[in-house]
Amino acid sequence: MSKTYHFIGIKGSGMSALALMLHQMGHKVQGSDEIKYYFTQRGLEQAGIAILPFDEANITADVELIAGNAFKEGNNIEVAYAVKNGIPFKRYHEFLGELMNQYTSFGVAGAHGKTSTTGLLSHVMRNITDTSYLIGDGTGRGSENSQYFVFESDEYERHFMPYHPEYTIITNIDFDHPDYFTGIDDVFNAFNDYAKQIKKGIFAFGGDEYLRRLESDTPIYYYGFVEGEDDFVAYDLIRSTNGSDFKVKYKDEVLGSFHVPAFGKHNVLNATAVIANLYIAGFDMALVAEHLKTFEGVKRRFSEKRIGETIIIDDFAHHPTEIIATLDAARQKYPSREIVAIFQPHTFTRTIALLDDFATALNEADIVYLAQIYGSAREVDNGDVKVEDLAAKINKPAQVVTVENVSPLLDHDNAVYVFMGAGDIQLYERSFEELLSNLTTNNQ
């Protein structure tokens, strides 16, 4: 226990969650990162975990190194120092692959919906029994006595290949990460390889044509809305401004009536996946139903706040499929309000690959504002795409705003403002909140 775990890039969503988990298990934990604020650091600060600037001096003889996947020899002095001096380190996914062997593990994979579904599954399980978990919104909980471990299983760069959990949910397969995957077939092959590693049960969305092609010696259970095709069927769905009510049956057996305080059909599917997995794993359905009702969501997934009468929703959506789901949820909860989308494209490669799809998705809003494209550390802006190119393809009114001037957003009454993106869209959100606060103060 005398070892200290040092996280290179501790503010990363998976890294911060893992750091919190190890800290709660009684290990010494510290980390380094850029000075710039990131939403995960609050939890680390509250736990008393030191966040240091990147520095070769952080790497001492008594630390065990865990390096974030974004940090390479060419872009990080600590990784470069470790490589140069032959100091061993594990990547996040390599460390996680070994850690999960201590537990009965539940993975959640998929192009979209991983974090929300991991959050829902871990919420229900931890309220029933001692459960450790890692969620992609930067939250983690570690208990040495846990029998169960719930974690997010990420497909990017095939990071889920070291994982061999007992169970996995797979929400969908979609083309994303065009900086790594060559196309949808490459994405499918990665998920198909992952499916072969699952030990006891795979729970896959039956409405996804690619998931229907999965090959594994492990039982595959399909969930969805289609009687006769899906093993676990959600039916009698009632969507209201309080959330979603539905029933689930497995083959001919009714498992119960369920309520989730969440919006959009995608959240009903996520809940059905959780119900299916826990039913097969032997959990009490009455307890599952009880704890589904109290799920409050995860960070940056349809997170709401009010400033006066103004409703602001913050969401991590950065792919067209996710944008459609988020706007659908906003319409369900606020059917009589104007839906204002403020979207920041994330990475130039994704914006180029999915430009038309982004335009189609954003047409689901009533009006669209666009922030400048957020380039990742993994790529260079070659000038091949500008945010104005996306604005030109959107049929609804669309304009580009800057973080210094978000005042055009004030031109709406009875609106819901949906901020979406995986970059620094929260800076735009903060600018808007300050503007609203100043107006409220001046009007008093």
RAJOPE-V615100 format. One record per backbone hydrogen bond with DSSP energy under -1.0 kcal/mol. NH is the residue of the N-H (numbers start at 1). CO is the residue of the C=O. Records with the same first field share a line. If there is no record, write none. Layout:
# RAJOPE-V615100
NH = CO, CO
This chain:
# RAJOPE-V615100
4 = 62
5 = 28
6 = 64
7 = 30
8 = 66
9 = 32
10 = 32
12 = 9
16 = 12
17 = 13
18 = 14
19 = 15
20 = 16
21 = 17
22 = 18
23 = 19
24 = 20
25 = 21
26 = 23
27 = 22
30 = 5
31 = 50
32 = 7
33 = 52
41 = 38
44 = 40
45 = 41
46 = 42
47 = 43
48 = 45
49 = 44
52 = 31
58 = 55
59 = 56
60 = 58
63 = 60
64 = 4
66 = 6
67 = 90
68 = 8
71 = 68
76 = 72
80 = 76
81 = 77
82 = 78
83 = 79
84 = 80
85 = 81
86 = 83
87 = 82
90 = 65
92 = 67
95 = 91
96 = 92
97 = 93
98 = 94
99 = 95
100 = 96
101 = 98
102 = 99
103 = 100
104 = 147
106 = 149
107 = 167
108 = 151
109 = 169
111 = 172
117 = 113
118 = 114
119 = 115
120 = 116
121 = 117
122 = 118
123 = 119
124 = 120
125 = 121
126 = 122
127 = 123
129 = 125
132 = 148
133 = 141
134 = 150
135 = 139
138 = 135
141 = 133
146 = 143
147 = 130
149 = 104
150 = 132
151 = 106
153 = 108
158 = 155
159 = 156
161 = 158
163 = 160
167 = 105
168 = 201
169 = 107
170 = 203
171 = 109
180 = 177
181 = 177
187 = 183
188 = 184
189 = 185
190 = 186
191 = 187
192 = 188
193 = 189
194 = 190
195 = 191
196 = 192
197 = 194
198 = 195
199 = 165
200 = 166
201 = 166
202 = 219
203 = 168
204 = 221
205 = 170
206 = 223
208 = 205
212 = 208
213 = 210
214 = 211
221 = 202
223 = 204
224 = 232
229 = 226
230 = 226
231 = 222
232 = 222
233 = 249
234 = 224
235 = 247
238 = 245
240 = 243
243 = 240
244 = 260
245 = 238
246 = 258
247 = 235
248 = 256
249 = 233
250 = 253
251 = 231
253 = 250
255 = 248
258 = 246
260 = 244
262 = 260
267 = 264
269 = 265
270 = 266
271 = 267
272 = 268
273 = 269
274 = 270
275 = 271
276 = 272
277 = 273
278 = 274
279 = 275
280 = 276
281 = 277
282 = 279
283 = 278
288 = 284
289 = 285
290 = 286
291 = 287
292 = 288
293 = 289
295 = 292
301 = 298
303 = 314
305 = 312
307 = 310
310 = 307
312 = 305
313 = 417
314 = 303
315 = 419
316 = 300
323 = 319
324 = 320
325 = 321
326 = 322
327 = 323
328 = 324
329 = 325
330 = 326
331 = 327
332 = 328
333 = 329
334 = 330
337 = 334
338 = 414
340 = 416
341 = 367
342 = 418
343 = 369
344 = 420
347 = 374
351 = 347
352 = 348
353 = 349
354 = 350
358 = 354
359 = 355
360 = 356
361 = 357
362 = 358
363 = 359
364 = 361
365 = 362
366 = 339
367 = 339
368 = 397
369 = 341
370 = 399
371 = 343
374 = 345
379 = 376
389 = 386
391 = 387
392 = 388
393 = 390
399 = 368
401 = 370
402 = 405
409 = 406
410 = 407
411 = 408
416 = 338
417 = 311
418 = 340
419 = 313
420 = 342
421 = 315
427 = 424
429 = 425
430 = 426
431 = 427
432 = 428
433 = 429
434 = 430
435 = 431
436 = 432
437 = 433
438 = 434
439 = 435
440 = 436
441 = 437
442 = 438
443 = 439
